Amino acid sequence: MAALLFDGFLAIRITGQHRPVGAHSSTDRQARMIDLYWLRDTLFALPLALLIYVGVGVPWALIVLPRRDWRLRMLVIALAFTLGPALVTAWLFVLGTLGASSQAPLLRFDLSLMGILVLAVVGIGLGWRKLRRTTAEPAQHIPWSWDEKLLITLIGTAIIVRFVVTAYWPFTAYDALWVYGFQGRLYLLDGFIPQTIGYYPQFMQLQYTFMQMPWGNFNDHAARAILPFLHFGSIAAAYSLGRLLFTRRVALFTAAIWVLYPHMGDWARIGDLEIPLAFLFTLSAALFLYAWSMPTDGRRRYAILAGLVFGVAMWTKPTAGAFVWGVVLLVVVELVRGRFNWRGWWPRFEVAALTGLACIPLGGVWYVRNITLGLPALVFPHFSWLDRATQSGDLFSWPLLALTLLLIYLFTRPHKPDWRLVLPGFLLVLVALVPSMPDVLRAINDVVLAIQPEGTGIDLSRIDPPASRLMLHEWALLALGVGLIGFALYRYARPIRHESNKQPVQKVVWGLLLALPYFLTFFYSYSYHARLSFAIVPLLILPSAVILTYLFPEAAVTRWSVGKKMLVGLAVIVIALPGILIAWSGAAVEDDWLWTNRYPDDNARYAVHNPSIMLLKTELDRYIAEEGREPVIIAPGEQRLHFFYPLMTIEEFALPTQLDELAGATHYLYGAQARWRYADAEIAPGDNQVVSALARPEIFTRTVYHTDASFRYELYEVNLVPRFVEEETNDTLNVGYLYPQEVVFGEGIRLVGEAPSARQLRANTLYLHMVWQAVGPIDEDYMMAFSLYNADDDTIYGTWTGPVSPGEHGYYRTNLWSLSEYVRDQRRFELSTLDGYEDFPDSLNYQIRVSVVDPETGESLPMQVDGELTEGGFPLFSPFYVGGE
């Protein structure tokens, strides 16, 4: 009842005055209902999300943190939002794994909730015990400055906008449909994790499953109710990175830049692994670097915490493993820096070792499970993705920003570096990087076109790989520029170097070294999308945040005049707006989707980003409704369709090359993904009987043909029955006339029958339906020749030559015919395609004579009629009339 009342409350009727037909606008139509079902479902799901992230997470975060750190609220939140879902998904994994081994649906709401409540109660009990046995340290309240309050307001605004956008939209991104959303639905239906599932770990998928359990059916908005928590967790982690290593102001700057980073804002609604991975990678880095930088006391606790969080990162996505290489790099650098002082090096090695050991339980369980089941422990992306890596100058944007801020800061000090080294060095860096920065190139092009509207703009060829990649001379310029600046800064810093300057620089360098292996992997292999760098972006932001605190110290900022505060505040807002609004504007082409009911339900919203897939879904739903059964689909390479039909038989890994391999299937899906899979297996369309036969209408009926921005889909209903018949009749072969003679061309091509469409050829097009049969081996690809023969003067006036069943993807090559297979051949002849057709004599005695030709030699195959060699081609049964009106 409450749900019904709430449903009615959230349904807002918008009515407008009556308008004549065609006079309505996009925002005022005759009458419609805006259904806020998405908000209702999200709000109803929030208590479950709060149970996971707060009810379980907060007590356990307080347990593992020392009492003095309880005052670090963002650290508590970050750890709570890590440990809560980690413990919950570990419990769900146990249920899902045991259920799979016994084929029992243990992954259900009652058992899941029972375990979660136990985790919460135990955590609360232990937390209460710790509260009573420890003493809080007094914390001094320090008020926020005006600029810090402004940043907090902007962060809050961005969070609210992203919450609305995330709640409104279902899963629409490729990976979310292919893996995480699909698996969440699959486990909901099966009640366990099938033992055939491998690839990505289960941190997100199991949460999606649990969040939908109370509905008993698919509900994207309930599943996605966890996303705002992970989004806020990434903010808390970025803040904790700055807070643990530096100051509250550095922490806020780090968090603000991360939140207002447009790519992050655009990706907040997606629901894949990148923001959760950034959250966990950043938090583990913050804890590890904090332990690394501590003198002695307490470092082990934070090293273990870093390892636990890193284990959750590995439980999320295997690319988090680059963190290990960052730790190894730090250990090696520290050993070399200490000149192999083993005693001094050991404490930091201990930090690294404890971090590694602590990550194993949760971080390794999925990979061990895969190995145990005979699945690959890791599945790396296809090598073709490596070719898409841009390796361009814009990938150095964060270091370039930090360098720019550093130079601005230094050149506003009384004591300055040598500009004669810095200026040419900085210009060399820009010359090296800017030519391959896509956004800069587009901006310059827009300016050029604005100045010269009729011009062609600048060369944009370097936007896409491989042209986007830094060239050898650009690497040389970059190295030279960095070398000049580095030398200038070394000369500048050497006389004034002391411990107060040394420690911040060391911490920044440690953070960059920790991120370096991940950055190199991203740069060379996966730089085709900015989201794949999210894991290290807060670490890359940290230097800029540190420099900004020196450039704008709190004491100086608070003394600014009102006018200066307003001017700087306005500038900050302008800079922040793209990062805030991108979540809204990036969700759809039109920006009025929330209040116009442009997309009234989830199907309409799926179609915004997946138009072709939704056409497939519409057609498959029609088939199910009309046939009363689920289709069986052979869909090479298609990964998203499972999301809508988790239990349907959709063979995405099949690569059929013979029509017999489609036995039992009702549909075959061909398109961009299938072509890619066949090409990857080095199977050419001309060697593929299935693809070559797509234009055979008796076997394949195309029901969907659509191309969107990225994909083309062709859905065919499959009917293999006409290929083989037990008895040759006019009905079974669908022809009007069966030849009484045995007509065989070469050793294996038999002409069975025909069905002409008309007798008059002057003003009409002739459609000829013929049937062939493979009665022996056919080793070559032959063409069929149809000659227009006039019996009155014994003359051939022209010949139409072509393959069987030509289509978009080739034709049905004779060397692909199966033994005993009947092949229907539909022809379309137009007299006007023959040379000199205007001068053909009128006659009632034209015939079509058929022969089979070798296209390489132009010679006709020998023809036998009832075993006797015959020349001149085989005359079709029906004569034709040429001439007259």
SVG drawing of the C-alpha trace seen along z (x, -y; Angstrom):
<svg xmlns="http://www.w3.org/2000/svg" viewBox="-8 -45 83 86">
<polyline fill="none" stroke="black" stroke-width="0.4" points="0.0,0.0 2.8,-2.4 4.4,-1.7 1.2,-2.4 0.7,-5.7 4.3,-6.7 3.9,-5.7 0.9,-8.0 2.6,-10.8 5.5,-10.7 3.4,-10.7 3.0,-14.3 0.4,-15.1 1.3,-17.9 -1.6,-19.3 -1.6,-22.2 -4.2,-24.1 -5.7,-22.5 -3.6,-23.2 -4.3,-22.5 -2.7,-19.5 1.0,-20.3 1.0,-23.3 2.4,-21.5 6.0,-22.0 8.5,-19.6 7.8,-20.8 4.0,-21.2 2.2,-18.4 -1.6,-17.7 -1.4,-15.6 1.1,-13.3 2.3,-11.7 5.8,-12.0 6.4,-8.9 9.1,-9.3 9.4,-5.5 13.2,-5.9 13.3,-8.1 10.9,-5.9 12.9,-2.8 16.2,-4.5 14.8,-5.9 13.3,-2.5 16.7,-0.9 18.7,-3.4 18.0,-1.7 19.7,1.5 22.6,-0.6 22.8,-2.3 22.8,1.0 25.9,2.1 27.9,-1.1 26.9,-2.5 25.4,0.3 28.2,2.7 30.9,0.3 31.1,-2.3 31.4,0.0 34.2,2.0 36.0,-1.1 36.0,-2.3 37.3,1.0 40.3,1.1 41.2,-2.5 43.0,-3.8 40.8,-6.0 42.7,-9.1 41.8,-8.7 38.0,-8.7 38.1,-12.5 39.3,-12.1 35.7,-11.7 36.5,-11.4 39.0,-8.7 36.3,-6.9 33.8,-7.3 36.3,-6.0 37.2,-3.0 33.5,-2.3 32.6,-2.5 35.4,0.0 34.9,2.5 31.1,2.5 30.7,3.7 33.8,5.8 32.4,7.9 29.0,8.1 30.2,9.2 32.5,11.7 29.5,13.2 27.5,13.2 30.4,14.8 30.4,17.7 26.6,18.2 27.0,17.9 29.9,20.4 28.3,22.9 25.1,22.6 26.9,23.3 28.6,26.4 25.3,27.8 23.2,26.3 21.0,24.7 19.8,21.1 21.6,20.0 22.1,16.5 18.7,15.3 17.4,12.4 16.8,14.1 20.2,15.8 22.0,12.8 20.2,10.4 20.8,12.7 24.6,12.7 24.7,8.9 22.8,8.3 25.2,10.6 28.1,8.6 26.5,5.3 25.6,6.6 29.1,8.0 30.7,4.8 28.5,2.6 29.3,4.8 33.0,4.7 32.9,1.0 30.9,0.2 33.5,2.3 36.3,0.2 34.5,-3.0 34.2,-2.1 37.8,-0.9 39.5,-3.8 39.7,-7.5 39.1,-10.1 41.8,-12.6 40.6,-16.2 40.2,-17.7 40.5,-21.4 37.8,-22.8 39.3,-24.9 36.7,-26.8 36.8,-26.6 38.0,-29.7 35.7,-31.3 37.4,-29.7 37.2,-26.3 33.5,-26.8 33.1,-27.6 34.8,-24.4 32.7,-22.4 29.6,-24.0 30.7,-23.1 31.5,-19.6 28.1,-19.3 26.4,-20.6 28.2,-18.2 27.2,-15.3 23.5,-16.3 23.5,-16.6 25.2,-13.3 22.8,-11.6 19.8,-12.8 21.5,-11.7 22.6,-8.3 19.1,-7.6 17.3,-8.6 19.3,-6.5 19.5,-2.7 22.6,-0.9 23.4,-2.1 27.2,-1.8 28.7,1.1 30.7,2.7 28.0,2.3 25.5,4.1 28.0,6.7 29.5,7.8 28.4,6.1 24.7,5.5 24.2,8.8 26.0,10.8 24.0,9.1 20.8,10.1 22.0,13.7 22.9,14.4 19.5,13.0 17.8,15.5 20.1,18.5 20.6,17.9 24.3,18.7 27.4,17.8 27.6,20.2 30.9,22.0 31.3,20.9 31.6,17.2 35.2,16.0 36.9,12.8 36.2,9.8 36.0,10.3 32.6,9.8 32.8,6.7 30.2,4.7 28.2,7.6 27.2,9.1 26.1,5.7 23.9,5.3 22.4,8.7 21.7,8.0 20.2,4.6 17.6,6.2 16.6,9.1 13.7,7.4 12.1,6.7 12.4,10.3 13.0,9.0 15.3,6.8 15.5,3.2 18.4,1.1 17.6,-1.8 17.6,0.3 20.9,1.9 22.5,-1.5 21.5,-3.0 25.0,-2.0 26.8,-4.2 26.5,-7.5 28.2,-5.8 31.1,-4.6 31.3,-8.0 31.4,-9.7 33.9,-7.1 36.3,-8.2 36.0,-11.8 36.7,-10.7 39.7,-8.7 41.1,-11.7 40.5,-13.9 42.2,-11.3 45.2,-11.1 45.9,-14.8 44.9,-14.8 47.1,-11.9 50.2,-13.1 49.8,-16.9 47.1,-19.1 43.3,-19.6 43.7,-22.3 45.7,-20.1 43.1,-17.4 40.2,-19.7 42.0,-20.9 42.7,-17.3 39.1,-16.2 37.7,-19.3 39.9,-18.9 39.0,-15.2 35.3,-15.9 35.3,-18.7 37.4,-16.8 34.9,-16.6 35.8,-13.0 35.0,-11.8 31.7,-13.8 30.7,-12.3 31.5,-8.8 29.8,-9.0 26.5,-7.5 28.0,-4.7 28.2,-1.9 31.3,-0.1 34.5,0.4 36.5,-2.7 35.3,-5.0 35.2,-2.2 38.7,-1.3 39.9,-4.9 38.3,-5.0 40.0,-1.8 43.4,-2.4 43.5,-5.9 42.6,-4.9 45.1,-2.0 47.8,-4.4 46.9,-7.0 47.2,-4.4 50.4,-2.9 52.1,-6.2 51.1,-7.3 52.6,-4.1 55.7,-4.5 56.3,-8.1 55.7,-7.3 58.9,-7.1 58.1,-3.8 55.0,-3.7 51.8,-2.6 53.1,-2.0 52.2,1.7 48.6,1.0 48.3,-1.3 50.3,1.0 47.9,3.8 44.9,1.4 46.5,0.5 46.8,4.2 43.1,4.8 41.9,2.0 44.2,3.1 42.7,6.6 39.3,5.0 40.7,3.2 41.9,6.6 38.4,8.0 37.1,5.2 39.4,5.3 42.7,7.0 44.3,3.9 44.7,2.7 47.6,5.1 49.8,2.4 49.8,1.1 52.1,4.0 54.6,2.8 54.4,-0.7 55.2,0.7 58.1,2.7 59.5,-0.4 59.3,-2.4 61.1,0.4 63.9,0.5 64.3,-3.2 64.4,-3.5 67.2,-0.8 69.2,-2.7 68.6,-6.0 69.8,-4.7 72.9,-3.3 71.9,0.2 71.7,-0.5 69.7,2.7 69.0,1.7 67.5,-1.6 65.7,0.0 64.1,2.8 61.2,0.8 59.9,-0.3 60.3,3.2 58.2,4.4 55.5,1.9 55.5,3.3 55.5,6.9 52.6,6.4 50.6,4.6 51.2,7.5 50.3,10.2 47.1,8.4 45.7,8.1 45.8,11.9 42.6,13.2 40.0,11.1 42.3,10.0 43.2,13.5 40.1,15.5 38.5,14.9 41.7,15.8 42.2,18.9 38.6,19.9 39.0,19.5 42.1,21.6 40.4,24.3 37.5,24.4 39.9,24.6 39.2,21.0 41.9,18.5 43.1,16.7 43.2,13.5 41.7,12.5 43.6,9.7 41.8,7.5 42.1,8.4 45.4,7.2 43.5,5.0 42.7,2.6 46.4,1.9 46.3,0.4 43.8,-2.1 46.1,-3.5 46.6,-7.2 49.9,-7.7 49.4,-11.4 50.5,-14.6 47.2,-15.2 48.1,-12.2 50.7,-14.4 48.1,-17.0 48.2,-16.5 52.0,-16.7 51.9,-19.7 49.3,-21.4 51.5,-20.8 54.6,-22.1 52.7,-25.2 51.4,-25.9 54.9,-25.3 56.5,-27.8 53.8,-30.4 54.5,-29.9 58.2,-30.1 58.2,-33.2 56.0,-35.0 58.6,-34.5 61.3,-37.0 64.0,-34.4 63.3,-33.0 64.7,-30.3 66.8,-31.2 64.2,-32.1 66.8,-31.7 66.6,-28.0 63.0,-27.7 61.3,-29.6 62.9,-27.7 62.5,-24.4 58.8,-25.1 58.3,-26.1 60.0,-22.9 57.6,-20.9 54.6,-22.7 56.0,-22.2 56.4,-18.5 53.0,-17.9 50.4,-20.3 50.5,-19.0 48.9,-15.7 46.4,-17.1 43.0,-16.5 41.0,-19.0 43.6,-21.8 43.6,-21.0 39.8,-21.1 39.7,-24.4 42.3,-25.9 40.3,-24.6 37.1,-26.2 38.9,-29.5 40.3,-29.3 36.9,-28.4 35.3,-31.3 37.8,-33.7 37.7,-32.1 34.2,-30.5 34.8,-29.3 38.2,-27.9 39.1,-24.2 40.5,-24.7 43.7,-23.1 45.0,-19.6 43.2,-17.3 44.8,-14.1 46.7,-13.7 43.6,-13.3 43.3,-9.6 45.9,-6.8 48.4,-6.0 49.0,-9.6 48.2,-10.8 51.2,-9.1 54.2,-11.2 56.9,-11.1 60.6,-10.5 61.5,-14.1 58.7,-15.1 60.0,-12.7 63.4,-14.3 62.0,-17.8 60.1,-16.7 63.2,-15.2 65.3,-18.3 62.6,-20.7 62.2,-18.7 66.0,-18.5 66.4,-22.3 63.6,-22.9 65.0,-20.2 68.5,-21.7 67.1,-25.2 65.1,-23.9 68.1,-22.0 70.2,-25.1 67.4,-27.1 66.6,-24.6 70.1,-23.6 71.0,-26.6 67.6,-26.7 67.1,-23.0 66.2,-22.1 64.0,-19.5 60.8,-21.6 61.0,-21.7 62.4,-18.2 59.5,-16.3 56.6,-17.6 58.7,-17.0 59.5,-13.5 55.9,-12.7 54.9,-14.0 57.6,-12.0 56.6,-8.8 53.1,-9.3 54.2,-9.7 56.5,-6.7 53.6,-4.6 51.5,-5.7 54.2,-5.4 53.8,-1.6 50.0,-2.1 50.6,-5.3 53.0,-3.5 50.6,-0.6 47.8,-3.0 49.9,-5.2 51.2,-2.4 48.3,0.0 45.0,-1.5 45.0,-5.2 42.0,-5.0 39.8,-6.4 40.5,-8.7 38.4,-6.6 41.1,-3.9 43.4,-6.4 41.0,-7.2 42.8,-4.9 45.8,-7.2 44.3,-10.5 44.1,-11.6 47.8,-10.7 48.5,-12.8 46.3,-15.6 48.2,-15.7 51.2,-17.7 48.9,-20.4 46.9,-20.5 50.1,-20.9 51.4,-23.7 48.0,-25.5 48.2,-25.6 51.5,-27.4 50.2,-29.6 47.0,-30.5 47.8,-30.1 44.8,-30.2 46.2,-33.1 46.6,-35.3 43.3,-34.3 41.3,-35.3 42.9,-38.8 41.8,-39.5 39.4,-42.3 35.8,-41.6 36.2,-42.5 39.1,-40.2 37.3,-37.4 34.3,-37.8 36.4,-37.9 38.4,-34.8 35.2,-33.0 33.5,-33.7 36.6,-32.4 36.5,-29.2 32.8,-28.7 33.3,-29.2 36.1,-26.7 34.0,-24.2 30.8,-24.4 31.9,-22.0 32.7,-19.4 29.4,-19.8 27.2,-20.0 28.9,-17.3 27.0,-14.6 23.8,-16.2 24.7,-17.2 26.7,-14.0 23.8,-11.7 21.9,-12.5 22.0,-14.8 19.0,-16.7 19.3,-18.4 15.6,-18.5 15.2,-14.8 14.3,-15.2 11.3,-17.5 9.9,-16.7 9.4,-13.0 11.4,-12.5 12.4,-9.1 9.3,-7.8 10.7,-4.3 13.9,-2.4 13.5,-0.9 13.6,-4.4 16.6,-5.3 18.5,-2.1 17.8,-3.1 19.5,-6.5 22.9,-4.8 22.1,-1.4 19.7,-1.9 20.6,1.2 20.5,3.4 17.0,2.2 15.8,2.9 17.0,6.4 15.2,6.6 12.0,5.4 12.2,8.0 13.1,10.8 10.2,9.8 7.9,10.0 9.2,13.4 8.6,14.7 5.1,13.3 4.1,14.8 5.9,18.1 5.4,18.7 9.0,19.8 12.4,18.3 14.7,18.0 18.1,19.7 20.5,17.2 24.0,17.7 25.5,14.2 29.3,14.2 30.9,11.5 27.7,10.0 28.1,9.3 25.3,6.9 22.2,8.9 22.7,11.2 21.8,8.2 18.2,8.3 17.9,12.1 20.3,13.5 19.0,17.1 18.4,17.2 20.6,19.3 22.8,16.7 26.0,18.2 28.4,15.3 31.5,17.4 30.3,19.6 32.0,18.9 29.9,21.0 31.3,21.4 29.0,24.2 25.2,24.0 25.0,27.3 26.4,25.5 23.2,23.5 21.1,26.6 18.8,25.9 19.2,22.1 16.2,19.9 18.3,16.7 21.7,15.7 23.1,12.3 25.7,10.8 27.2,7.4 30.2,5.4 31.0,7.7 30.7,10.8 32.9,9.5 35.5,8.6 35.4,12.1 35.6,13.8 38.5,11.5 40.3,12.2 40.0,16.0 41.3,15.3 38.0,16.6 37.3,14.6 33.6,14.1 34.2,15.9 35.3,19.0 32.4,18.9 29.3,20.9 27.1,19.1 28.0,15.6 28.0,16.4 24.4,17.8 23.0,14.7 21.3,13.6 19.5,17.0 15.9,16.0 14.7,19.5 17.2,20.0 17.7,16.5 14.9,14.0 16.4,10.6 14.2,9.0 16.5,6.3 19.1,4.2 20.4,1.2 23.6,-0.8 24.3,-3.2 27.3,-5.2 29.5,-2.2 27.8,1.0 25.8,2.6 23.4,5.4 21.6,7.8 19.3,10.3 18.2,13.3 15.6,15.9 17.0,19.3 15.2,22.0 17.5,24.9 14.7,27.2 14.7,26.2 18.3,27.3 17.4,31.0 14.1,32.6 13.2,36.3 11.0,36.1 11.3,33.7 8.0,32.1 6.8,28.7 5.8,27.9 8.9,29.1 11.1,27.2 8.8,24.3 9.1,24.3 6.5,24.5 8.3,27.0 10.6,29.9 12.7,31.2 12.1,34.8 15.7,35.0 18.8,35.3 20.7,32.2 24.2,32.0 27.0,29.5 30.5,30.7 30.7,33.4 28.5,32.0 26.0,29.2 22.5,30.4 19.7,28.2 16.4,29.4 13.6,27.0 12.4,23.5 9.6,21.0 9.4,18.0 7.5,14.9 6.3,13.8 6.4,14.7 6.9,11.2 10.4,9.6 10.1,6.3 8.5,4.1 8.9,6.2 11.6,7.5 11.8,11.2 12.1,12.9 13.3,16.4 13.3,18.9 15.5,21.9 16.7,24.8 20.1,26.4 21.5,29.3 25.0,30.4 25.3,34.0 29.0,34.3 32.1,32.5 32.5,28.9 36.0,27.7 35.8,24.3 33.6,21.2 31.5,21.1 29.1,18.6 25.7,19.3 25.2,18.0 21.7,17.3 21.7,16.7 18.8,15.1 18.4,17.4 16.0,16.8 14.9,20.1 13.7,18.3 17.2,17.3 19.3,19.6 21.0,16.6 22.1,15.7 21.4,12.0 23.0,11.7 24.0,13.4 23.4,12.6 26.2,14.0 26.4,14.0 26.7,16.0 24.0,17.6 22.3,15.4 24.5,12.3 24.1,10.0 25.8,7.4 28.3,9.9 29.1,11.8 27.3,14.7 26.7,18.4 29.9,19.8 29.5,23.2 32.6,24.6 30.8,24.0 27.7,26.1 27.1,29.1 26.6,32.5 22.9,33.2 22.0,29.6 19.2,27.9 20.0,24.3 17.3,21.9 18.4,19.3 16.3,16.2 17.2,14.1 16.2,10.8 16.7,10.1 16.2,6.8 16.4,6.7 17.8,3.2 21.1,4.5 22.0,6.3 23.8,4.4 21.7,3.4 18.5,4.6 16.5,2.0 17.3,3.9 16.4,7.4 13.8,8.8 10.3,9.4 9.6,13.1 7.5,15.5 10.3,18.1 13.0,16.7 14.4,19.1 16.7,18.8 19.6,21.3 21.5,22.1 25.1,23.0 27.7,23.0 30.9,21.1 34.4,21.1 35.0,17.3 38.8,17.8 38.7,19.3 35.3,18.2 34.6,21.7 31.4,23.6 31.4,26.8 30.4,29.9 26.7,30.5 25.0,34.0 21.4,34.5 20.3,38.0 23.9,39.0 24.6,37.7 26.9,34.8 25.0,31.9 26.3,28.5 24.7,25.1 23.3,24.8 20.1,26.2 16.9,24.5 14.4,23.6 11.0,25.0 9.2,21.8 9.6,19.7 9.5,15.9 8.1,13.2 10.2,10.2 8.6,7.3 5.3,5.5 3.8,3.1"/>
</svg>
